Amino acid sequence: YANFLQAVKSRYANAWVVPDGVTDDQATTTASVTIARDGHVISAHVIRSSGNPAVDQSVRVVLERVTYAAPLPEGAKEDQRTVTINFNVKAKRALG
């Protein structure tokens, strides 16, 4: 399960681009993503705003663009799994 979670978070983190001109390193937008057994994204939406409209909008764009994340782990009992992802400006900049 940990590998699945990391794979999903990495998929979104790699696709996300911090908008130009954002100076608030503490801005964090939280999203909820539901993934089907085969790895396709069933739904994705912002559940907590960062308070910065540009950051929130950039996250919404990624949520719309990513349609495949990672298949559920072998042996998963459910047909879908919901993951919470934090999009943090400072953490993204630290990754380069």
C-alpha atoms as a printed R data frame, in Angstrom:
   type eleno elety resid chain resno       x      y       z
1  ATOM     1    CA   TYR     A     1   0.000  0.000   0.000
2  ATOM     2    CA   ALA     A     2   2.856  2.399   0.776
3  ATOM     3    CA   ASN     A     3   4.297  1.898  -2.712
4  ATOM     4    CA   PHE     A     4   0.870  2.542  -4.262
5  ATOM     5    CA   LEU     A     5   0.456  5.742  -2.241
6  ATOM     6    CA   GLN     A     6   3.942  6.950  -3.187
7  ATOM     7    CA   ALA     A     7   3.343  6.160  -6.867
8  ATOM     8    CA   VAL     A     8   0.099  8.151  -6.898
9  ATOM     9    CA   LYS     A     9   1.586 11.137  -5.056
10 ATOM    10    CA   SER     A    10   4.646 11.136  -7.324
11 ATOM    11    CA   ARG     A    11   2.481 11.061 -10.445
12 ATOM    12    CA   TYR     A    12   0.678 14.217  -9.338
13 ATOM    13    CA   ALA     A    13   3.738 15.948  -7.874
14 ATOM    14    CA   ASN     A    14   5.661 15.462 -11.126
15 ATOM    15    CA   ALA     A    15   2.786 16.844 -13.201
16 ATOM    16    CA   TRP     A    16   2.236 19.906 -11.002
17 ATOM    17    CA   VAL     A    17   3.905 23.220 -11.830
18 ATOM    18    CA   VAL     A    18   3.971 26.072  -9.309
19 ATOM    19    CA   PRO     A    19   2.633 29.174 -11.079
20 ATOM    20    CA   ASP     A    20   5.022 32.024 -11.830
21 ATOM    21    CA   GLY     A    21   4.845 34.878  -9.354
22 ATOM    22    CA   VAL     A    22   3.777 32.802  -6.339
23 ATOM    23    CA   THR     A    23   5.703 34.042  -3.322
24 ATOM    24    CA   ASP     A    24   3.862 32.192  -0.555
25 ATOM    25    CA   ASP     A    25   6.005 29.105   0.103
26 ATOM    26    CA   GLN     A    26   3.547 27.915   2.766
27 ATOM    27    CA   ALA     A    27   0.626 27.670   0.320
28 ATOM    28    CA   THR     A    28  -0.751 24.130   0.435
29 ATOM    29    CA   THR     A    29  -3.748 22.932  -1.553
30 ATOM    30    CA   THR     A    30  -5.240 19.587  -0.507
31 ATOM    31    CA   ALA     A    31  -6.922 17.331  -3.042
32 ATOM    32    CA   SER     A    32  -8.845 14.077  -2.890
33 ATOM    33    CA   VAL     A    33  -8.281 11.593  -5.701
34 ATOM    34    CA   THR     A    34 -10.237  8.349  -6.186
35 ATOM    35    CA   ILE     A    35  -8.510  5.684  -8.251
36 ATOM    36    CA   ALA     A    36 -10.020  2.571  -9.843
37 ATOM    37    CA   ARG     A    37  -8.444 -0.866  -9.497
38 ATOM    38    CA   ASP     A    38  -6.818 -0.506 -12.949
39 ATOM    39    CA   GLY     A    39  -5.200  2.811 -12.043
40 ATOM    40    CA   HIS     A    40  -7.538  5.174 -13.851
41 ATOM    41    CA   VAL     A    41  -8.706  8.249 -11.964
42 ATOM    42    CA   ILE     A    42 -12.429  8.133 -11.188
43 ATOM    43    CA   SER     A    43 -12.627 11.555  -9.539
44 ATOM    44    CA   ALA     A    44 -10.329 14.290  -8.309
45 ATOM    45    CA   HIS     A    45 -11.137 17.556  -6.582
46 ATOM    46    CA   VAL     A    46  -9.735 20.182  -4.225
47 ATOM    47    CA   ILE     A    47 -10.926 19.622  -0.666
48 ATOM    48    CA   ARG     A    48  -8.992 22.444   1.011
49 ATOM    49    CA   SER     A    49  -7.918 25.710  -0.586
50 ATOM    50    CA   SER     A    50  -4.453 27.127  -0.030
51 ATOM    51    CA   GLY     A    51  -5.898 30.633   0.126
52 ATOM    52    CA   ASN     A    52  -3.893 31.473  -2.990
53 ATOM    53    CA   PRO     A    53  -6.120 31.429  -6.105
54 ATOM    54    CA   ALA     A    54  -3.201 30.879  -8.507
55 ATOM    55    CA   VAL     A    55  -1.938 27.851  -6.578
56 ATOM    56    CA   ASP     A    56  -5.444 26.386  -6.260
57 ATOM    57    CA   GLN     A    57  -6.053 26.829  -9.987
58 ATOM    58    CA   SER     A    58  -2.727 25.182 -10.868
59 ATOM    59    CA   VAL     A    59  -3.725 22.173  -8.759
60 ATOM    60    CA   ARG     A    60  -7.142 21.998 -10.454
61 ATOM    61    CA   VAL     A    61  -5.390 21.917 -13.840
62 ATOM    62    CA   VAL     A    62  -3.253 18.949 -12.730
63 ATOM    63    CA   LEU     A    63  -6.293 17.149 -11.325
64 ATOM    64    CA   GLU     A    64  -7.996 17.482 -14.715
65 ATOM    65    CA   ARG     A    65  -4.889 16.510 -16.706
66 ATOM    66    CA   VAL     A    66  -3.860 13.362 -14.829
67 ATOM    67    CA   THR     A    67  -6.230 10.566 -15.849
68 ATOM    68    CA   TYR     A    68  -4.073  7.584 -14.840
69 ATOM    69    CA   ALA     A    69  -2.135  7.247 -11.592
70 ATOM    70    CA   ALA     A    70  -1.248  3.695 -10.536
71 ATOM    71    CA   PRO     A    71  -3.140  0.412 -10.297
72 ATOM    72    CA   LEU     A    72  -4.259 -0.739  -6.877
73 ATOM    73    CA   PRO     A    73  -1.864 -3.155  -5.177
74 ATOM    74    CA   GLU     A    74  -2.153 -6.898  -5.808
75 ATOM    75    CA   GLY     A    75  -4.583 -8.355  -3.328
76 ATOM    76    CA   ALA     A    76  -6.478 -5.103  -2.749
77 ATOM    77    CA   LYS     A    77  -9.997 -5.989  -1.643
78 ATOM    78    CA   GLU     A    78 -11.701 -2.793  -2.777
79 ATOM    79    CA   ASP     A    79 -12.421 -1.767  -6.378
80 ATOM    80    CA   GLN     A    80 -11.269  1.787  -5.790
81 ATOM    81    CA   ARG     A    81  -9.207  3.732  -3.299
82 ATOM    82    CA   THR     A    82  -9.274  7.403  -2.324
83 ATOM    83    CA   VAL     A    83  -6.014  9.217  -1.644
84 ATOM    84    CA   THR     A    84  -5.476 12.654  -0.107
85 ATOM    85    CA   ILE     A    85  -2.648 14.660  -1.664
86 ATOM    86    CA   ASN     A    86  -1.115 17.893  -0.357
87 ATOM    87    CA   PHE     A    87   0.312 20.198  -3.007
88 ATOM    88    CA   ASN     A    88   2.823 22.344  -1.077
89 ATOM    89    CA   VAL     A    89   4.702 25.149  -2.828
90 ATOM    90    CA   LYS     A    90   7.825 24.930  -0.634
91 ATOM    91    CA   ALA     A    91   8.098 21.137  -1.006
92 ATOM    92    CA   LYS     A    92   7.671 21.359  -4.800
93 ATOM    93    CA   ARG     A    93  10.388 24.028  -5.053
94 ATOM    94    CA   ALA     A    94  12.714 21.892  -2.921
95 ATOM    95    CA   LEU     A    95  12.372 19.115  -5.499
96 ATOM    96    CA   GLY     A    96  13.393 21.500  -8.246
